[in-house]
Amino acid sequence: MLKDVTFGQYFPGDSVVHKMDPRMKLVLIIVYIVMLFVADGIIPLLLGVAVTVFAYAMSKLSFKLVWRSVKPILPIVVFTAILNIFFIEGDPLFQWKFITISERGVVTAVLMCVRIISLIAGSSLLTYTTTPIALTDSHFARTIHEISHDDEHSIYEYADSFTLIQPSIHVREVVYGLLWDLACVDNTLSQAELDILRAVVRNLRINPALFEWEARRRGVATGAADGVAPEEDPYEVIGCCGNASNEELRSAYREKAKQLHPDVLKAQGLSEELMSRANAQMSRINAAWAKIKKERRL
């Protein structure tokens, strides 16, 4: 049954709607929702339906997705329509004993159904054509530039929110690398920024050793004991414990390589900029795998 729930899913494509700036799509969706709620009468609502049909046609997505997006809430829509039909007073269209159906009740029910279905179908188009990473990565990653300014939310809250909507640890590791790039863009790294980069790995649910690896490849001193940062455990990079079998290690390495493959990352919605940074993560994994193979003489 869950396969029929499409809200929040992304369907890859190369249409005009897919390529539109996510910020512009958000603005248009807000305007669309406001238009639906202020529409008074069937003509304005039919205009909203026409806009929805046009948008789906431009996106080259199947109109079956409209049905699949509305299907989960259909019982609620029907129940609300019945309440409107039988309990809104007006000129009677049908009357039998204590049951009265008014013209105003029918019109209200129809308008309500059209409004809700259009709202769900139009809003769903945003997620159908825009990946979560495209909606969040720019705002999230650039937050590190604002750490010295007053903000209602902290970088850690943004990281928590990002982790909730991005299940792929590989994508989160790539974005963490982007945070380092942004923090180092002015060729200086304050202690406050360094502390944030060290702590935010917990919110992103990624390997804490990634902090030392990012610092080491940039030549950044992290204040480690004796001035030397500890070497990253290759087994942790691969995602296995030290006593794992050779076959388990091979399987883990192949899975990591598969998840960082350009085609997989593209399907997850990573931009070209982030995909290029994924190469650094793949280099890290390859280096760890090379150490393990040398150690175990594989």
C-alpha positions in Angstrom: 0.0 0.0 0.0 2.9 2.4 0.7 4.0 2.2 -2.9 0.8 4.1 -3.8 1.7 7.1 -1.5 3.6 9.4 -3.8 3.6 12.7 -1.8 7.2 13.6 -1.1 8.6 11.4 -3.8 10.9 12.7 -6.6 10.5 11.6 -10.2 13.6 12.4 -12.3 13.1 14.2 -15.6 14.4 16.9 -17.9 11.3 19.0 -18.3 11.1 22.8 -18.0 9.5 22.3 -14.6 12.3 20.0 -13.4 14.9 22.5 -14.4 13.2 25.6 -12.9 14.9 27.2 -9.9 13.5 25.6 -6.7 13.1 29.0 -5.1 10.9 30.1 -8.0 8.9 27.0 -7.7 8.3 27.6 -4.0 7.1 31.1 -4.7 4.8 29.9 -7.5 3.4 27.2 -5.2 2.6 29.8 -2.5 0.9 32.0 -5.0 -1.1 29.0 -6.3 -2.2 28.1 -2.8 -3.3 31.6 -2.0 -5.2 31.7 -5.3 -7.1 28.6 -4.4 -8.1 29.8 -1.0 -9.2 33.2 -2.1 -11.1 31.9 -5.1 -14.8 32.6 -4.7 -16.8 30.6 -7.2 -16.4 27.9 -9.8 -14.7 30.0 -12.5 -11.6 31.0 -10.4 -11.3 27.4 -9.2 -11.5 26.0 -12.8 -8.7 28.4 -13.6 -6.7 26.8 -10.8 -7.5 23.4 -12.3 -6.3 24.6 -15.7 -3.1 25.8 -14.2 -2.6 22.4 -12.6 -3.2 20.5 -15.8 -0.9 22.8 -17.7 1.9 22.4 -15.1 1.6 18.6 -15.2 1.7 18.7 -19.0 4.9 20.9 -18.9 6.5 18.5 -16.4 5.9 15.5 -18.7 4.6 13.5 -15.7 1.8 11.1 -15.9 -1.6 12.4 -14.8 -2.0 9.1 -12.9 0.2 10.8 -10.2 -2.7 13.2 -9.5 -4.9 10.2 -8.6 -2.2 8.6 -6.6 -1.5 11.8 -4.6 -5.2 12.4 -3.9 -6.0 8.7 -3.1 -4.7 8.7 0.5 -6.9 11.6 1.5 -10.0 10.7 -0.6 -12.0 9.3 2.4 -11.5 12.6 4.2 -12.6 14.6 1.1 -15.7 12.4 0.7 -16.6 12.6 4.4 -16.3 16.4 4.4 -18.3 16.7 1.2 -21.1 14.7 2.7 -21.2 16.9 5.8 -21.5 20.0 3.5 -24.3 18.4 1.4 -26.5 17.4 4.3 -25.8 20.0 6.9 -25.6 23.3 5.0 -28.9 25.0 4.8 -30.4 26.6 1.7 -32.9 26.2 -1.0 -33.8 22.5 -1.0 -33.0 20.4 -4.0 -34.1 17.2 -2.5 -36.2 16.5 0.7 -37.3 13.2 2.2 -38.5 13.0 5.8 -35.6 14.5 7.9 -33.1 14.4 5.0 -32.7 17.7 3.1 -30.1 18.4 0.4 -29.7 22.1 -0.4 -28.4 23.8 -3.5 -25.9 25.7 -1.4 -24.7 22.6 0.3 -24.0 20.8 -3.1 -22.2 23.9 -4.5 -20.1 24.2 -1.3 -19.2 20.5 -1.4 -18.2 20.6 -5.1 -16.1 23.8 -4.6 -14.5 22.2 -1.5 -13.6 19.0 -3.3 -12.1 20.9 -6.3 -10.1 23.2 -4.0 -8.6 20.3 -1.9 -7.8 18.1 -4.9 -6.2 21.0 -6.7 -4.2 21.9 -3.6 -2.9 18.4 -3.2 -2.1 17.9 -6.9 -0.4 21.3 -7.3 1.6 21.0 -4.1 2.7 17.5 -4.9 4.2 18.7 -8.2 6.8 20.6 -6.2 8.2 17.4 -4.7 7.7 15.3 -7.9 10.0 17.7 -9.8 12.3 18.9 -7.1 14.6 16.8 -4.9 14.9 17.4 -1.2 18.6 18.2 -1.6 17.7 20.8 -4.2 15.2 22.4 -1.8 17.5 22.4 1.2 21.2 22.2 0.3 21.8 25.8 -0.7 20.1 27.2 2.4 21.6 24.7 4.7 25.2 24.8 3.4 25.4 28.5 3.3 24.2 28.8 6.9 27.8 28.4 8.0 28.5 31.9 6.6 25.9 33.3 9.0 27.2 31.7 12.3 28.5 35.1 13.5 25.1 36.7 13.0 22.0 36.5 15.1 19.7 33.8 13.9 16.5 32.3 15.2 17.9 28.8 14.5 21.3 27.3 15.0 23.4 25.4 12.5 22.7 22.3 14.5 19.0 22.7 14.1 19.4 23.0 10.3 21.7 19.9 10.3 19.0 18.0 12.3 16.3 19.0 9.8 18.5 18.1 6.9 19.3 14.7 8.3 15.6 13.9 8.7 14.8 14.5 5.0 18.1 13.1 3.6 18.4 9.4 4.5 21.6 8.9 2.5 24.7 9.1 4.7 26.8 9.5 1.5 24.9 12.7 0.5 25.2 14.0 4.1 29.0 13.4 3.9 29.2 15.3 0.6 27.3 18.2 2.1 29.6 18.2 5.1 32.5 18.6 2.8 30.7 21.6 1.2 30.4 23.1 4.7 34.2 22.9 5.0 34.6 24.5 1.6 32.3 27.4 2.5 34.0 27.9 5.9 37.4 28.0 4.2 36.3 30.2 1.3 38.1 33.3 2.7 41.2 31.3 3.4 40.7 31.7 7.2 39.1 29.4 9.7 38.1 30.8 13.1 38.1 28.6 16.2 34.3 29.1 16.4 33.9 27.7 12.8 36.2 24.8 13.7 34.2 24.0 16.8 31.0 24.0 14.7 32.5 21.7 12.0 33.7 19.3 14.7 30.3 19.2 16.5 27.9 19.2 13.6 28.9 15.7 12.5 26.7 14.4 15.3 23.7 16.2 14.0 24.4 15.0 10.5 24.8 11.4 11.8 28.1 10.8 10.0 31.5 9.4 11.1 33.2 11.8 13.6 36.5 10.9 12.0 35.4 12.7 8.9 36.2 16.0 10.7 39.9 15.1 11.1 40.0 13.8 7.5 38.6 17.0 6.1 41.0 19.1 8.2 44.0 17.0 7.3 43.4 17.3 3.5 43.1 21.0 3.9 46.2 21.4 6.1 44.1 22.8 9.0 45.4 22.3 12.6 42.7 20.9 14.8 44.4 21.1 18.2 45.0 17.3 18.4 47.4 16.0 21.0 51.0 16.6 20.1 49.8 18.5 17.1 49.2 15.4 15.2 45.7 14.3 14.2 45.0 10.6 14.6 44.9 8.5 11.5 41.4 7.6 10.4 40.4 4.0 11.0 40.0 2.4 7.5 37.5 -0.1 8.8 35.3 2.8 10.0 35.5 4.4 6.6 34.3 1.2 4.9 31.6 0.8 7.6 32.8 -2.5 9.1 34.4 -3.6 12.3 38.0 -4.8 12.4 37.1 -8.4 12.8 34.9 -8.5 9.7 35.5 -11.2 7.1 37.2 -10.4 3.8 34.0 -11.0 2.0 32.1 -8.7 4.3 34.7 -6.0 3.7 34.5 -6.4 -0.1 30.7 -6.2 0.0 30.8 -3.1 2.2 33.3 -1.4 -0.1 31.3 -2.3 -3.2 28.2 -0.8 -1.6 30.0 2.4 -0.7 31.3 2.7 -4.3 27.8 2.0 -5.7 26.2 4.7 -3.5 28.8 7.3 -4.6 28.4 6.4 -8.3 27.5 9.5 -10.4 24.3 8.0 -11.7 23.1 7.1 -8.2 23.9 10.6 -6.9 22.2 12.2 -9.8 19.0 10.2 -9.1 19.2 11.5 -5.6 19.2 15.1 -6.9 22.7 16.2 -6.2 23.8 19.2 -8.2 26.9 19.0 -10.4 28.8 21.0 -7.8 28.0 18.5 -5.0 28.6 15.5 -7.3 32.2 16.8 -8.0 32.7 16.9 -4.2 31.6 13.3 -4.0 34.9 12.4 -5.8 36.8 13.4 -2.7 34.6 11.0 -0.6 35.3 8.2 -3.1 39.0 8.9 -2.9 38.8 8.6 0.9 37.0 5.2 0.6 39.5 4.0 -2.0 42.4 5.0 0.3 40.8 3.1 3.2 40.2 0.1 1.0 43.8 0.1 -0.2 45.0 0.1 3.4 42.8 -2.8 4.3 43.9 -4.8 1.3 47.6 -4.1 2.1 47.1 -5.1 5.7 45.2 -8.3 4.9 47.2 -9.0 1.7 44.0 -9.3 -0.4 
